[in-house]
Amino acid sequence: MKVTIYTDGAARGNPEGPGGYGTVLHYVDAKGTLHEREYAAGYKKTTNNRMELMAVIVGLEALNRPCEVEVISDSKYVTDAFNSHWIDGWLKKNWKTSGNKPVKNIDLWKRLLKAKEPHRVSFTWVKGHDGHPQNERCDFLATSAADGDGLLDDFIEVVV
């Protein structure tokens, strides 16, 4: 099955303010019917990059069988990690950057890699706030979640 996952993350007072993610998942069933699912949640204290990662993670974790997936994101942080093979370097260097510093958000990168494992995933970058309908919808979901009630706790990794 082919699936398209659109994602966006938002944080108010980034870094470490309230934030949220928005994910829109599209797939076509065997009858040719387009299905859409939306996911969003807000957090009390987080960063934009953590929310960008969570949006992708939630979309991939929603899939219940191996799929061919295109993730469409306005986050260079997410798309370049795969398209420019940063993630490969981080893994080879035991989660260290090219500057030999610890990679930020390791907990979420590991979770993303696990969620990605059963699928064939490609990453496409789109310019944010540029009129892309699904990206605009994800932005709305993310910012509404960040501004909403019932915000969740996020673990923000402290890197020494």
GROMACS elastic network, one bead per residue, 0.5 to 0.9 nm:
[ bonds ]
;  ai    aj funct       b0    kb
    1    27     6  0.75925   500
    1    28     6  0.77520   500
    1    29     6  0.77865   500
    1    30     6  0.86727   500
    1    65     6  0.85712   500
    1    66     6  0.77219   500
    1    67     6  0.50757   500
    1    68     6  0.60846   500
    1    69     6  0.83718   500
    2    26     6  0.87021   500
    2    27     6  0.62106   500
    2    28     6  0.72413   500
    2    67     6  0.58806   500
    2    69     6  0.58866   500
    2    70     6  0.80174   500
    3    25     6  0.70451   500
    3    26     6  0.57336   500
    3    28     6  0.75545   500
    3    63     6  0.89510   500
    3    67     6  0.67345   500
    3    68     6  0.61678   500
    3    70     6  0.64245   500
    3    71     6  0.85121   500
    4    24     6  0.82327   500
    4    25     6  0.58551   500
    4    26     6  0.51109   500
    4    27     6  0.64186   500
    4    68     6  0.85309   500
    4    69     6  0.56794   500
    4    71     6  0.59710   500
    4    72     6  0.73040   500
    5    23     6  0.68726   500
    5    24     6  0.58117   500
    5    26     6  0.63537   500
    5    27     6  0.87875   500
    5    56     6  0.74949   500
    5    59     6  0.62307   500
    5    60     6  0.79668   500
    5    69     6  0.71448   500
    5    70     6  0.61752   500
    5    72     6  0.60710   500
    5    73     6  0.84163   500
    6    22     6  0.82669   500
    6    23     6  0.56732   500
    6    24     6  0.50777   500
    6    25     6  0.63196   500
    6    26     6  0.82170   500
    6    55     6  0.83577   500
    6    56     6  0.80028   500
    6    59     6  0.82648   500
    6    70     6  0.84028   500
    6    71     6  0.59386   500
    6    73     6  0.60289   500
    6   134     6  0.64014   500
    6   135     6  0.63972   500
    6   137     6  0.89571   500
    6   138     6  0.69288   500
    7    21     6  0.75354   500
    7    22     6  0.58332   500
    7    24     6  0.65164   500
    7    25     6  0.86642   500
    7    52     6  0.70906   500
    7    53     6  0.88240   500
    7    54     6  0.89157   500
    7    55     6  0.53458   500
    7    56     6  0.61256   500
    7    59     6  0.80757   500
    7    71     6  0.74000   500
    7    72     6  0.63532   500
    7    73     6  0.51798   500
    7    74     6  0.75906   500
    7    75     6  0.86483   500
    7   134     6  0.83428   500
    7   135     6  0.67653   500
    7   138     6  0.57644   500
    7   139     6  0.80213   500
    7   142     6  0.89168   500
    8    20     6  0.86370   500
    8    21     6  0.57992   500
    8    22     6  0.53585   500
    8    23     6  0.66102   500
    8    51     6  0.74384   500
    8    52     6  0.55094   500
    8    53     6  0.86272   500
    8    54     6  0.89074   500
    8    55     6  0.61267   500
    8    56     6  0.82437   500
    8    72     6  0.89832   500
    8    73     6  0.63028   500
    8    74     6  0.67299   500
    8    75     6  0.74505   500
    8   128     6  0.87823   500
    8   135     6  0.69026   500
    8   136     6  0.86958   500
    8   137     6  0.88729   500
    8   138     6  0.53101   500
    8   139     6  0.56059   500
    8   140     6  0.89396   500
    8   141     6  0.83498   500
    8   142     6  0.64858   500
    9    19     6  0.75027   500
    9    20     6  0.58329   500
    9    22     6  0.63048   500
    9    23     6  0.87530   500
    9    47     6  0.88260   500
    9    48     6  0.58227   500
    9    49     6  0.71769   500
    9    50     6  0.76935   500
    9    53     6  0.76729   500
    9    54     6  0.77226   500
    9    55     6  0.64780   500
    9    74     6  0.89898   500
    9    75     6  0.83531   500
    9   138     6  0.78985   500
    9   139     6  0.69627   500
    9   141     6  0.88944   500
    9   142     6  0.56135   500
    9   143     6  0.78316   500
   10    14     6  0.84783   500
   10    18     6  0.85356   500
   10    19     6  0.52958   500
   10    20     6  0.53225   500
   10    21     6  0.62046   500
   10    22     6  0.85351   500
   10    47     6  0.77177   500
   10    48     6  0.50912   500
   10    49     6  0.81986   500
   10    50     6  0.89781   500
   10    51     6  0.62250   500
   10    52     6  0.73479   500
   10   139     6  0.73528   500
   10   142     6  0.56682   500
   10   143     6  0.58327   500
   10   145     6  0.89011   500
   10   146     6  0.70481   500
   11    14     6  0.53092   500
   11    15     6  0.73194   500
   11    16     6  0.76896   500
   11    17     6  0.61498   500
   11    18     6  0.56855   500
   11    20     6  0.63908   500
   11    21     6  0.87654   500
   11    43     6  0.89132   500
   11    45     6  0.85535   500
   11    46     6  0.68829   500
   11    47     6  0.56409   500
   11    49     6  0.85360   500
   11    51     6  0.74459   500
   11   142     6  0.85205   500
   11   143     6  0.76510   500
   11   146     6  0.68109   500
   12    15     6  0.78638   500
   12    16     6  0.80032   500
   12    17     6  0.52169   500
   12    18     6  0.53789   500
   12    19     6  0.58211   500
   12    20     6  0.89382   500
   12    46     6  0.87973   500
   12    47     6  0.82424   500
   12    48     6  0.81856   500
   12   143     6  0.84906   500
   12   146     6  0.73448   500
   12   147     6  0.84428   500
   13    16     6  0.66226   500
   13    18     6  0.72367   500
   13    19     6  0.86446   500
   13    47     6  0.84806   500
   14    17     6  0.55298   500
   14    18     6  0.80620   500
   14    19     6  0.82398   500
   14    46     6  0.76134   500
   14    47     6  0.54853   500
   14    48     6  0.62827   500
   15    45     6  0.85392   500
   15    46     6  0.67932   500
   15    48     6  0.70038   500
   15    49     6  0.89515   500
   16    19     6  0.82878   500
   16    44     6  0.86008   500
   16    45     6  0.50694   500
   16    47     6  0.50958   500
   16    48     6  0.84040   500
   16   156     6  0.81101   500
   17    43     6  0.85331   500
   17    44     6  0.67890   500
   17    46     6  0.55811   500
   17    47     6  0.67063   500
   17    48     6  0.89831   500
   18    42     6  0.72514   500
   18    43     6  0.55639   500
   18    46     6  0.59189   500
   18    47     6  0.78177   500
   18   146     6  0.56760   500
   18   147     6  0.75509   500
   18   151     6  0.80173   500
   19    41     6  0.85506   500
   19    42     6  0.55839   500
   19    43     6  0.52574   500
   19    44     6  0.67233   500
   19    45     6  0.67380   500
   19    46     6  0.58555   500
   19    47     6  0.66848   500
   19    48     6  0.68900   500
   19    50     6  0.89353   500
   19    51     6  0.68492   500
   19   142     6  0.74757   500
   19   143     6  0.72424   500
   19   145     6  0.72702   500
   19   147     6  0.76124   500
   19   151     6  0.86624   500
   20    40     6  0.70030   500
   20    41     6  0.55083   500
   20    43     6  0.58904   500
   20    44     6  0.88720   500
   20    46     6  0.83649   500
   20    47     6  0.89569   500
   20    48     6  0.81135   500
   20    51     6  0.58189   500
   20    52     6  0.86433   500
   20    54     6  0.87239   500
   20    55     6  0.86193   500
   20   141     6  0.79209   500
   20   143     6  0.61488   500
   20   144     6  0.76559   500
   20   145     6  0.51420   500
   20   147     6  0.81229   500
   20   151     6  0.87544   500
   21    39     6  0.79744   500
   21    40     6  0.53986   500
   21    41     6  0.58607   500
   21    42     6  0.67153   500
   21    43     6  0.88814   500
   21    48     6  0.88118   500
   21    50     6  0.89134   500
   21    51     6  0.51653   500
   21    52     6  0.65984   500
   21    53     6  0.85859   500
   21    54     6  0.65908   500
   21    55     6  0.52201   500
   21   138     6  0.75494   500
   21   139     6  0.78686   500
   21   141     6  0.68199   500
   21   143     6  0.74588   500
   21   145     6  0.69937   500
   21   146     6  0.77161   500
   22    38     6  0.73860   500
   22    39     6  0.58165   500
   22    41     6  0.72330   500
   22    51     6  0.85183   500
   22    52     6  0.86106   500
   22    54     6  0.87439   500
   22    55     6  0.57993   500
   22   137     6  0.78631   500
   22   139     6  0.64072   500
   22   140     6  0.74681   500
   22   143     6  0.80643   500
   22   144     6  0.89252   500
   22   145     6  0.79075   500
   23    37     6  0.81499   500
   23    38     6  0.56299   500
   23    39     6  0.50408   500
   23    40     6  0.63266   500
   23    54     6  0.89994   500
   23    55     6  0.54067   500
   23    56     6  0.72499   500
   23    58     6  0.73995   500
   23    59     6  0.62822   500
   23   135     6  0.89896   500
   23   137     6  0.85605   500
   23   138     6  0.56219   500
   23   139     6  0.88554   500
   23   141     6  0.76085   500
   23   142     6  0.80830   500
   24    36     6  0.68441   500
   24    37     6  0.57644   500
   24    39     6  0.65286   500
   24    40     6  0.89282   500
   24    55     6  0.89448   500
   24    59     6  0.75396   500
   24   134     6  0.71264   500
   24   135     6  0.86220   500
   24   137     6  0.78310   500
   24   138     6  0.64790   500
   25    35     6  0.80150   500
   25    36     6  0.55181   500
   25    37     6  0.51092   500
   25    38     6  0.63051   500
   25    39     6  0.83424   500
   25    59     6  0.65644   500
   25    62     6  0.88536   500
   26    34     6  0.68659   500
   26    35     6  0.56542   500
   26    37     6  0.67550   500
   27    33     6  0.82231   500
   27    34     6  0.57539   500
   27    35     6  0.53745   500
   27    36     6  0.67564   500
   27    37     6  0.89875   500
   28    31     6  0.77356   500
   28    32     6  0.54693   500
   28    33     6  0.52631   500
   28    35     6  0.59959   500
   28    36     6  0.88968   500
   29    32     6  0.52944   500
   29    33     6  0.54584   500
   29    34     6  0.66638   500
   29    35     6  0.74128   500
   30    33     6  0.74560   500
   38    59     6  0.88231   500
   38   138     6  0.84999   500
   38   141     6  0.84463   500
   39    55     6  0.81294   500
   39    58     6  0.74954   500
   39    59     6  0.77499   500
   39   138     6  0.88858   500
   39   141     6  0.78792   500
   40    55     6  0.78428   500
   40    58     6  0.88033   500
   40   138     6  0.84544   500
   40   141     6  0.59335   500
   40   142     6  0.62690   500
   40   144     6  0.86157   500
   40   145     6  0.62841   500
   41   141     6  0.82523   500
   41   142     6  0.72445   500
   41   144     6  0.87892   500
   41   145     6  0.52421   500
   41   146     6  0.74182   500
   41   148     6  0.88229   500
   41   151     6  0.74806   500
   41   152     6  0.77347   500
   42    51     6  0.88544   500
   42   142     6  0.73993   500
   42   143     6  0.83629   500
   42   144     6  0.80847   500
   42   147     6  0.75064   500
   42   148     6  0.69117   500
   42   149     6  0.80634   500
   42   150     6  0.76306   500
   42   152     6  0.61299   500
   42   153     6  0.88031   500
   43    46     6  0.64364   500
   43    51     6  0.88064   500
   43   145     6  0.79440   500
   43   146     6  0.64642   500
   43   150     6  0.83356   500
   43   153     6  0.56328   500
   43   154     6  0.61293   500
   44   146     6  0.79018   500
   44   150     6  0.87109   500
   44   151     6  0.52397   500
   44   152     6  0.58060   500
   44   153     6  0.57139   500
   44   154     6  0.70824   500
   45   151     6  0.88393   500
   45   152     6  0.84660   500
   45   153     6  0.68883   500
   45   154     6  0.63668   500
   45   155     6  0.84475   500
   45   156     6  0.79189   500
   46    49     6  0.85642   500
   46    50     6  0.66985   500
   46    51     6  0.74469   500
   46   153     6  0.84593   500
   46   154     6  0.62060   500
   46   155     6  0.77723   500
   46   156     6  0.64351   500
   47    50     6  0.53021   500
   47    51     6  0.64558   500
   47    52     6  0.87897   500
   47   156     6  0.81134   500
   48    51     6  0.51507   500
   48    52     6  0.62022   500
   48    53     6  0.87212   500
   49    53     6  0.62674   500
   49    54     6  0.86044   500
   49    75     6  0.81103   500
   49    77     6  0.71465   500
   49    78     6  0.82048   500
   49   105     6  0.82377   500
   50    53     6  0.51456   500
   50    54     6  0.61324   500
   50    55     6  0.86971   500
   50   105     6  0.67987   500
   50   108     6  0.73161   500
   50   156     6  0.84352   500
   51    55     6  0.61414   500
   51    56     6  0.88094   500
   51   142     6  0.83561   500
   52    55     6  0.53531   500
   52    56     6  0.68210   500
   52    57     6  0.89216   500
   52    73     6  0.81975   500
   52    74     6  0.87431   500
   52    75     6  0.67175   500
   52    77     6  0.82189   500
   52    78     6  0.71509   500
   53    56     6  0.53825   500
   53    57     6  0.62059   500
   53    58     6  0.86905   500
   53    75     6  0.89799   500
   53    77     6  0.87536   500
   53    78     6  0.67703   500
   53   105     6  0.87908   500
   53   108     6  0.66214   500
   53   109     6  0.74301   500
   53   112     6  0.73841   500
   54    58     6  0.59468   500
   54    59     6  0.84574   500
   54   108     6  0.72575   500
   54   112     6  0.81503   500
   55    58     6  0.54325   500
   55    59     6  0.63884   500
   55    60     6  0.88581   500
   55   138     6  0.89827   500
   55   142     6  0.87623   500
   56    59     6  0.52049   500
   56    60     6  0.62580   500
   56    61     6  0.85520   500
   56    71     6  0.73082   500
   56    73     6  0.84401   500
   56    78     6  0.85994   500
   56   112     6  0.73135   500
   57    60     6  0.52336   500
   57    61     6  0.59464   500
   57    62     6  0.85100   500
   57   108     6  0.80329   500
   57   109     6  0.89757   500
   57   111     6  0.70830   500
   57   112     6  0.52004   500
   57   113     6  0.86837   500
   57   115     6  0.64396   500
   57   116     6  0.80922   500
   58    61     6  0.50831   500
   58    62     6  0.61197   500
   58   112     6  0.88242   500
   58   115     6  0.85789   500
   59    62     6  0.52971   500
   59    63     6  0.71320   500
   59    71     6  0.87673   500
   59   115     6  0.89721   500
   60    63     6  0.56123   500
   60    64     6  0.89416   500
   60    69     6  0.84616   500
   60   112     6  0.79581   500
   60   115     6  0.56486   500
   60   116     6  0.63777   500
   60   119     6  0.84918   500
   61    64     6  0.76864   500
   61   112     6  0.87220   500
   61   115     6  0.55812   500
   61   116     6  0.81901   500
   63    66     6  0.74604   500
   63    67     6  0.76922   500
   63   115     6  0.89897   500
   64    67     6  0.87640   500
   65   118     6  0.77591   500
   65   119     6  0.81922   500
   66   117     6  0.88289   500
   66   118     6  0.52605   500
   66   120     6  0.77693   500
   67   118     6  0.76101   500
   67   119     6  0.50574   500
   67   120     6  0.63887   500
   67   121     6  0.81580   500
   68   119     6  0.59769   500
   68   121     6  0.60926   500
   68   122     6  0.83119   500
   69   119     6  0.68470   500
   69   120     6  0.60029   500
   69   122     6  0.63351   500
   69   123     6  0.85314   500
   70   120     6  0.84781   500
   70   121     6  0.57606   500
   70   123     6  0.58514   500
   70   124     6  0.70874   500
   71    79     6  0.85101   500
   71   121     6  0.71135   500
   71   122     6  0.61564   500
   71   124     6  0.61062   500
   71   125     6  0.84543   500
   72    75     6  0.89103   500
   72    79     6  0.83627   500
   72   122     6  0.86056   500
   72   123     6  0.60466   500
   72   125     6  0.58681   500
   72   126     6  0.67904   500
   72   135     6  0.81262   500
   73    76     6  0.78407   500
   73    78     6  0.75606   500
   73    79     6  0.70115   500
   73   123     6  0.75187   500
   73   124     6  0.63525   500
   73   125     6  0.51530   500
   73   126     6  0.59446   500
   73   127     6  0.82846   500
   73   128     6  0.82429   500
   73   135     6  0.73960   500
   74    77     6  0.88652   500
   74    78     6  0.84714   500
   74    79     6  0.81254   500
   74   124     6  0.83714   500
   74   125     6  0.53723   500
   74   127     6  0.54172   500
   74   128     6  0.51089   500
   74   129     6  0.87737   500
   74   135     6  0.75252   500
   75    78     6  0.54012   500
   75    79     6  0.62703   500
   75    80     6  0.82625   500
   75   125     6  0.67929   500
   75   126     6  0.79980   500
   75   127     6  0.84447   500
   75   128     6  0.81499   500
   76    79     6  0.50260   500
   76    80     6  0.52675   500
   76    81     6  0.77552   500
   76   125     6  0.67525   500
   76   126     6  0.89394   500
   77    80     6  0.57372   500
   77    81     6  0.61598   500
   78    81     6  0.53522   500
   78    82     6  0.71076   500
   78    83     6  0.88899   500
   78   123     6  0.81967   500
   78   125     6  0.87469   500
   79    82     6  0.56455   500
   79    83     6  0.59237   500
   79    84     6  0.79638   500
   79   122     6  0.88446   500
   79   123     6  0.54781   500
   79   124     6  0.64175   500
   79   125     6  0.60743   500
   80    85     6  0.70721   500
   80    86     6  0.69843   500
   80    87     6  0.88373   500
   80   123     6  0.84106   500
   80   125     6  0.84480   500
   81    84     6  0.58690   500
   81    85     6  0.56759   500
   81    87     6  0.53043   500
   81    88     6  0.83910   500
   82    86     6  0.62880   500
   82    87     6  0.60601   500
   82    88     6  0.79587   500
   82   122     6  0.82941   500
   82   123     6  0.71580   500
   83    86     6  0.78719   500
   83   122     6  0.82697   500
   83   123     6  0.69274   500
   83   124     6  0.84706   500
   84    87     6  0.82744   500
   85    88     6  0.52884   500
   85    89     6  0.67749   500
   85    90     6  0.88797   500
   86    89     6  0.52346   500
   86    90     6  0.62313   500
   86    91     6  0.87079   500
   86    97     6  0.82295   500
   86    98     6  0.87160   500
   87    91     6  0.61501   500
   87    92     6  0.85905   500
   87    95     6  0.84731   500
   87   109     6  0.86380   500
   88    91     6  0.52317   500
   88    92     6  0.62175   500
   88    93     6  0.86247   500
   89    92     6  0.50742   500
   89    93     6  0.60804   500
   89    94     6  0.85059   500
   89    95     6  0.80688   500
   89    96     6  0.79920   500
   89    97     6  0.74319   500
   89    98     6  0.74935   500
   90    93     6  0.51219   500
   90    94     6  0.60137   500
   90    96     6  0.52740   500
   90    97     6  0.58468   500
   90    98     6  0.77965   500
   90   102     6  0.88844   500
   90   103     6  0.72891   500
   91    94     6  0.50402   500
   91    95     6  0.53853   500
   91    96     6  0.77348   500
   92    95     6  0.74928   500
   92    96     6  0.84256   500
   93    96     6  0.52920   500
   93    97     6  0.74418   500
   93    98     6  0.83364   500
   93   100     6  0.80562   500
   94    97     6  0.89850   500
   94   102     6  0.87170   500
   95   100     6  0.88811   500
   95   101     6  0.84128   500
   95   102     6  0.60364   500
   95   103     6  0.55273   500
   95   104     6  0.87921   500
   95   106     6  0.73426   500
   96    99     6  0.75680   500
   96   100     6  0.51142   500
   96   101     6  0.51823   500
   96   103     6  0.53251   500
   97   101     6  0.52155   500
   97   102     6  0.61404   500
   97   103     6  0.57377   500
   98   101     6  0.74576   500
   99   102     6  0.88448   500
  100   103     6  0.87860   500
  101   104     6  0.89024   500
  102   106     6  0.84833   500
  102   159     6  0.71533   500
  102   160     6  0.85509   500
  103   106     6  0.61519   500
  103   159     6  0.86627   500
  104   107     6  0.85442   500
  104   109     6  0.87308   500
  104   157     6  0.74738   500
  104   158     6  0.87544   500
  104   159     6  0.73629   500
  105   108     6  0.54717   500
  105   109     6  0.62945   500
  105   110     6  0.87093   500
  105   156     6  0.77231   500
  105   157     6  0.64313   500
  106   110     6  0.60150   500
  106   111     6  0.84494   500
  106   157     6  0.81139   500
  107   110     6  0.53902   500
  107   111     6  0.63070   500
  107   112     6  0.87352   500
  107   157     6  0.79476   500
  108   112     6  0.59763   500
  108   113     6  0.85218   500
  109   112     6  0.50113   500
  109   113     6  0.61772   500
  109   114     6  0.86506   500
  110   113     6  0.51407   500
  110   114     6  0.62749   500
  110   115     6  0.86672   500
  111   114     6  0.51433   500
  111   115     6  0.61783   500
  111   116     6  0.85537   500
  112   115     6  0.50559   500
  112   116     6  0.59979   500
  112   117     6  0.85675   500
  113   116     6  0.50164   500
  113   117     6  0.60887   500
  114   117     6  0.52337   500
  114   118     6  0.81562   500
  115   118     6  0.72751   500
  115   119     6  0.82271   500
  116   119     6  0.56053   500
  116   120     6  0.75951   500
  116   121     6  0.69008   500
  117   120     6  0.78753   500
  117   121     6  0.88113   500
  126   130     6  0.84667   500
  126   132     6  0.79675   500
  126   135     6  0.80567   500
  127   130     6  0.59663   500
  127   131     6  0.88296   500
  127   132     6  0.81285   500
  127   135     6  0.87469   500
  128   131     6  0.78775   500
  128   132     6  0.77231   500
  128   135     6  0.68840   500
  128   136     6  0.77330   500
  128   139     6  0.85483   500
  129   132     6  0.74288   500
  129   135     6  0.76563   500
  129   136     6  0.65696   500
  129   139     6  0.82629   500
  130   133     6  0.88829   500
  130   135     6  0.85287   500
  130   136     6  0.80479   500
  131   134     6  0.87424   500
  131   135     6  0.77197   500
  131   136     6  0.65260   500
  132   135     6  0.53108   500
  132   136     6  0.59790   500
  132   137     6  0.86012   500
  133   136     6  0.51386   500
  133   137     6  0.61965   500
  133   138     6  0.87238   500
  134   138     6  0.61600   500
  134   139     6  0.85317   500
  135   138     6  0.50475   500
  135   139     6  0.61325   500
  135   140     6  0.85982   500
  136   140     6  0.61900   500
  136   141     6  0.86590   500
  137   140     6  0.50395   500
  137   141     6  0.62193   500
  137   142     6  0.85970   500
  138   141     6  0.50076   500
  138   142     6  0.60158   500
  138   143     6  0.85330   500
  139   142     6  0.50723   500
  139   143     6  0.60261   500
  139   144     6  0.83012   500
  140   143     6  0.53691   500
  140   144     6  0.58829   500
  140   145     6  0.83914   500
  141   144     6  0.52246   500
  141   145     6  0.60498   500
  141   146     6  0.86052   500
  142   145     6  0.51837   500
  142   146     6  0.61974   500
  142   147     6  0.86778   500
  143   147     6  0.61165   500
  143   148     6  0.84135   500
  144   147     6  0.51092   500
  144   148     6  0.58710   500
  145   149     6  0.78192   500
  145   151     6  0.78712   500
  146   149     6  0.83392   500
  146   151     6  0.74990   500
  147   151     6  0.86660   500
  148   151     6  0.69328   500
